Amino acid sequence: MQRVEPSPGPDRHTTYPTCRKTTHPHDANRAFFCYAGDMAKTFFFYDLETSGLSAQHDRIMQFAGMRTDMNLGTIGEPVNVLVKLNDDTLPSPDAIMVTGITPQQTQDDGYSEAEFAKMLIDDIFTPDTIAVGFNNIRFDDEFIRHLLWRNFYDPYEWSWKDGRSRWDLLDVVRMTRALRPAGIEWPVDSEGKPTNRLELLASSNGLTHTKAHDALSDVEALIGVTALIRDKQPQLYEYLLKLRDKNEVKKLVNLDDKQPFVYVSGRLDGDFNKATVAFPLTAGQNGNVVVYDLRYDPTPFMTMDPKDLAKKFYASWDERQQEGFVKLPVKELQYNRAPAVAPLGVLSSGDGWQHISLDEALIIRHRNILLSAPSFAENIRSLFENKQEYKKSTDPEAQLYDGFVPDQDKMRIDSVRNANARDLADFHPSFIDERLSPLLLHYKARNYPKSLSEEESIIWEKWRAERITTNLNDFMKSLQRLSKTNDDGKQFILQELQLWAESVLPADIDT
């Protein structure tokens, strides 16, 4: 990606052909946008740069994307926008040193979160859009969900309703490398180990990628890698594309007809190309399924009671490093995350079994052990039913997954989004969901601060001060650690971060 400069800033004017006219708060003469529903189904490739790694607590700072048709032909111009970092957030200095995007840039040239959320829903994730990223399902999509939650949009409909869906190219890359690597140059890291980093995939195969960790450049590389896999392994590409539909996944992975299947996941061992043969074992949470990694002999676990199995499952990282530790090779497969799965028959072609360091006889033997011990599956089901819950956050912005919003509140939520600053000043809906009232206060404070009453301003400032002070110590330690650099550009970024911290600190705190 080209560096996003503070002035004149990124191009925020995206045009699509022969479509409806729309207005936008930053551009009275904003050109035309197409609803994807007015066209055939399209891809929207996208990438984010964020203030840190936590979707609950960190923020989107840059969003870039490109729409294509199903043949990967581009539609319109790229989208490349900044999003204002609010004064309640101290970004991770390490993240900012990677992206080079300072909070001040976002303040100067970015959209507010409310404006940006409206753009996503109205102009980006339109009907029949397939949202595509690289590790997006586990990272980028989570940031999108939490952004929409904070700004009174449904956090899920953008990725499934009205023909919409999502696809993660990282798992597609992993399965291609593991099962059908021919025709593609596969990179290794400095230690000679396989790596699927996007920038290395792009450079190894002569694809455009101007700058790593720049959202727009990453999008360009992503489209290039997608086209490469489609051209070199078209059958696998088309098959994995269909797995956006959870019903297609269920045809292969289900508890009514338990069959071993090929499975590729980031949670699996990198020594085997993140691939294995798994077996549907028992029901998981929310209608999902718990699978067993047949690479590992189930025998050691057959005599364990639920308590011992729980100790294995919840073992700490340090415990897992101890000599003699045998991990419990089970994980939950979520049907709606477009998992990379395939029938066992794909391993029969060429040297498929050798590619993932397995043989069919071993798989059959381990499967039969599982089938002979139904009590083990029952113990695992109980383990997942009684899964340890993480301590719930008291922050309404981090409570997205505490439950769905009641239907009775949905009209009130729509009213929040449609209200202007004057309306919001006198708008005090009686929400059923107790998360929504404090969330509304935060929404007003960030986007329409003049709508706050004196009491609300006091409440907001107290919350903001607590959030800043909680993160201040780690922030300053990071600045000190990074200050040893001799790079003038990085020193400038560090100075900007210091100034940002000073500007957002509560009045009674000094750096």
N, C-alpha and C positions, 0 to 999 in steps of 0.2 A: 504494500500500500504506500501511496505517497504520504508524507508526513502531513498531519492535519495542523495547519498553522493557525495561530490566534487571529490573524487577519489576512485575507478576508474570510477565512474559515472554510469548512468543507462545502461542497455543492449540495445544497438542500433542496434543489429544485428538480424533481424527478418527473419525467414525462412518459406517459403511455399513449399509444395511438388511438384515435377515433373513439373516444370515450367521454364520460360525463365530466362536466366541469365541477371543480370543488374549490372551496376557499380554505385558506390556512392562515392562522394568526401571524405567521412570519412573512407572508407573501400575499398581498392583496391581488396580485396578478398571477397567482399560481396557475400553472398550465393544466393539463388534463390528466386525469387518472382513470384507469380502467378497473372495473371490478373483474376479478378473475372469472366470476360466474358469468360474465358477458362473453367470455371467450371459451375456448376449450380448457381442459385441465392444464395447469401450469406448475412448474417448479418455482419456488422462491428460495434461492440459496442465500444463507445469511450467516453472519458472525458478529460477535460482541467483543468489546474490550471493557473490562469492568474494574472497579476500584479495589477488588479483592476476590477471594474465592468462595465466599459465603453468599448464596442466593438470598438468605434471610436478612442479612445485615449489610451486605455490600450493594453497590449500585452499578447500573449500566452507564458507561461514559461515552461509548461510541457504538453505533449500530451501522452496519453496512450490508448491502444485499444486492442481488441481481435476479430479475425474473427471466425465466426461459420457457420456451415451449417444451413439449415432451421429447423433442429431438435435440434439446439443449441449445437451440438457437435463441439468442438474446432478444428480449422484448424491452424496448425503451432504454433508458440510461440507468447507470448504477445509482443506488441510494447510498448516501454516505453522510450521516448526521452525528452530531454530538448531543449529549443530554446533560443538562445542568446538574452538577453535583451540589446538593443542598448543604446548608451550613450546619446540619446535624451529623455530618459524616466526615471522619478522618480516613482517607484512603490508605491502603497498604503502600508504603513507600516502595517496596519491592515490585509491586504491580505497576506502579507509575514509572519506575525506572525501565521497565520492559516496554511499555506502550509509548512512553514519551508524551502522554496526554495529561496536562496539568489541570487541576480544578479550575484555575483561572481561565483557561481556554474554554472549558465547558460553560462557564458563567458568561463569557463574552459572546460565544457563538452557538450555544446549545439551545435546544428546546427545553421547556419545563417538562417534568415527568407527565403532567396531565396532557400537555400538547402531544408529547411523544406517544403516549398510550393511545390517544385518539387516532394518530397517524397509523399505528400498527393495525388497529381494528378496521378503520375506514379504508385504508389504501394499501396495506401490505398483506395481511393474512385474510384475504378476501375469499369468498366461496370458491371451492374447487382448487385451492392452492395447496400444494405439497411443500411444507416447510422442510428444508434440508440444511443440515449443518455437519460439523465434524466433532463428534462427542456432544452434540447438541441436546440429546435426550437426557443426559445426566448432568449437563452444565448449563448451556445457553437457554434451553427451554425452561429450566427452573428459574432463571432470572426473569424471563418473560412472564411466567406465572406470578411471581411475587410482585413484579411491577404492576401488572393488571389488578392484582388483589389490593395493592395500596391505593389504586386510582379508581376503584369502584367499577371495574369491569369483571365479567365472568373470567376466572383464571384458566378455564379449561376449553371453552367452546372454540377458541381460535385454532385449536389443533385437531378438532374432530367434526364439528358441526357443518352442515351444508356442503358436504363433499370434501372438506378439508382433511388433511392427514399430515403426518410427519415421518421423516426418514433420517436415519443416522448413517452417514457414509463411513464412519470409523469402523463399525462392525462389518460393513460391506467390504472394506479394505482388508480387514482381518481375515474374513472367510476366503476372499480371493487369494490372499497370500498363502493361507493354509491348504486350500484345496485345488485351486486353479491358478498357479502363479505364472504360467507361461505367457510370454509376450510383454511382461512388465519388469522393469529393473527395480529390485527391492533393496532399499538402503539398509545399511548397518550403522551403528553408532561408533564413537571413537574407540570403544573396546571390542568392536567386531560383533556386537550383539544385534539381532534384528530390531529395527525400529520402524514405526509407522507414522513418525512425525510428518505432518503435512508438508512443511517446507522442504524436507529431505526427499519425500516422494516426488514432489514437483521438480526439484533440481535434478534428481536421478533420471527423470524421464523427459527432461528438456521442456518442462512446462513453465508458463509465466508465473512468477512469484516474486514481486518486487521487494517485499520486506516482510519478514515474519512478525507476527504479533501486531499486525496492522489489519484491522477488520476487512477493509476493501481488498487488500492484497490477498488475504486468506480466502476470500470469496472467489477471486479469480483462480487461485490455485485449486480450490475445491471443485469448481466446474471443470477444470482441466483434468483432474484425477477421475471425476465421474465419467467424463467422455472416454478416458483411457480404458477404464474397466468395461464400459459398455462396448467399446470397439474390440477389445482383446478377448473378453469373456462374455459375450452377449447373452448366452443362455443363463448363466449364473446371475447376471445383472437383472434380467427380467424376472427371474424367480424371486430374488430378494426384494425387488420392488413391490411385489405382491404382498409381502409379509408386513406391510404397513397396516393391513387389515388383520385385526386380532383373530377373526374367524378363520383366516387362512392358517395362522399359527396353530390354532386348536385342532385343525385337521391332522396335524402331525404330532403335536404334543398334547396328550389328554389322558385322563385316568380311566376312561371307558375301554380303551384299547391300548394298553401300555406297551410301547415299543421303544427300543433304543433309538436315539437320533444323534446326528452330529450337531454340536453346539459350539459356538464361538462367542467369547465374552471377555471383557477386560478383567474380570475377576478370576480368570483361569490362569494357569501357569504360563509365563512367557517363554519357557524353555520348549514348549510344544506349540508355538505359534498361536497361543491363546485359544487352542482348540481341543476338544475332547469328544467322547461319546457319552451322552447322559441318558438317564432313565427317569420317566415320570414316577415319582414315588408316592406322593400324597398331596392332599389339598393344602394350599397356602392361604394367606390372608387376601381378602377382597376378591375372591374368585380366581386367584392365581394358582400356580402349581409349584410344589417343591420337587426339585430334581436331584438325582444322585450322580456324581461323577464316576463313571464306571472305570476310569483309569485306576482307581484305588480299590483294593480288596475290602469288602464290607465286613469280613470276618471279625476284626478287632472290636467292632461296634455291636455285634449281635447280642452280646450278654450284658451290655450296659443298660442301667436303668435311666429314666428320664433325667434324673439329677446329674448323673455322670455325663450324659450327652450334652446337657446344658453347659457344664463346665468346659467341655470341648468347644462348643459353639461360641461361647462368650469369652473364650480365652483372650487375654491381652496380647499385644504385639510382643512384649518381652517373653511371655509364657510360650508363645508360638516359636520363638527362636531357641528355646532350650533343647538340648540334645535328647532325642528319643520322643519328642512330641509328635503325635500323629493327628493331623487335622481331621475334622469331620467334614467330608467332601459333599456337603449339601448346600444348595442355594435356591432362592425363590426365583422362578422365571415369571416375569410379568408380561402377559399377553399383549398389552397395549403399548409396549416399548419397542415394537418392530425388532424383536430378537433375531439374530442370525442363526437359524436352525435349518437343517436339511435332512432328508432321508438317508438311512445308512448306505443305501445303494451308491451314493456319490463317491464313496471310498473305493468302489470296485474298479473305477476307471483309473488307468495308469498306476501310479504308486501312491494312491491316496492314503492307504493305511500307514505307509512309511512316512508320509509327510507329517503325520501327527503322532508318530512313534507309538502306534497301537497295533494290535492284531485281533482278528475276529474271535478267535478261540478264547482269549482273555476276557473279552467283553461278554461273551455268552456265559462263561463261568461265573463272573461277578453278578450278572443279571440273575442267574439261577439261584445264587445265594440269597439275593434280595427276595426273590419270589418264594423261597422256602421259609422265610421268617417274617410273616405279616405283622408280628408284634413290633418289629423294628420300625416299620412304616407308621404304625400307630403312635409309637413313642415320638417320632419326628413330627407327626401331625400335632401332637400335644405340645411339643416344644415350640412350634411356630404359632399355635393358638395362644400360648401364654408368653409370647415374645416380650422380653423386657422393654418397657416403654422408656424412651428418653424423657428426662424431666421437661415438662411443658414450659414454654417461655411465657413470661408475663407481658411481653411486648406484643401488642396486637398485630404488628407488621410481620411477626414471625409465627403467627398462629394459623396460617393458611390451611395446614393439614389437620387442624383440630376438629374439623367437621365441615359439612356443606352448609351453605347459607339457606335458611328456610325460604320456601316459595313466597311467603307473605312479605319478606323483606326485599324481594327482587324489584318490585315497582319503586320502592323507596330508594334503592341503589340507582336505578335509572334516573330518578329525580335529582340525585346528587350530581351526577355527571352533566345533566342538562341545566343545572343552576349556574348563574353568574355570581360574581362577588357580592352584589347587592342582595341577591336571593339567599345566598348562603349565610349571610349575617343573621337572618331571622329564621333560618331553617333548622328545626330541631326535631327530626323524626323520631318516633318511638320504635326503635329497632327491637325485634325479638332476639336476634343474635347479639349477645353482649360484647362481641368483638368490634362491632361496627360503629358504635358511638365514639370510642377513643380513636378509631381509625379515621372517622370523619374529621375529628379535630386536627389530626396530623395532615390530612389532605388539605384542609383549609389553610393551615399554617404554612405549608410548602408552596401552595399554588395561589392562594388568595389571602395573604396575611392580614389585609385590612378588614377582612370579614370577621376576625376574631374579637370576641368581647374581652374586656380587661381580665376577667377570671380565666377565660380560655388561654389568653396570652401567658398568664402566670403558669398554668398547667403545662403548656407547651414548652416554655423556657426551662422548667424544672426537668422535664423529660429529656430535652435536648442537652442540657448540662450534664445529666447523668450519663447519657450515651457518649458524649465527648470525653468526659473524665475517665470513664471505664476503659477507653481505648488509648488514652493519652500516653501512658507509660510505655506501652509496646511501640507506639508510633515514634516516640522520641528515641527509644533504643535503636530502632531501625534506621532513623536518620543518622544517628551517631555511627552506626556500623557502616553505612553506605558512604559516609563523608570522606572516607580515605581515597576515593577515586580521584584520579588526575584528569579525568575527561571534563572539559569545559562545559559541554552540553549537559552532562549529568549533574555537574555542580550547579548549573542554572536550575535544573529541575528540583534539586534538593533545596535550593533557596526559595523557590516558589512554594514548595511544600511547607517550609518553615513559616513563610508569610501566611499561608492558608491557615495553618494551625493557630497562629496568633490572631487572625481575623475572626475565627469561629469560637475561640475559647470563651467561656463565661467570664464575666467581668471580674470575679473574685479569684481567678486562677491565673497564674503566671507561668510561662514556659521557662 
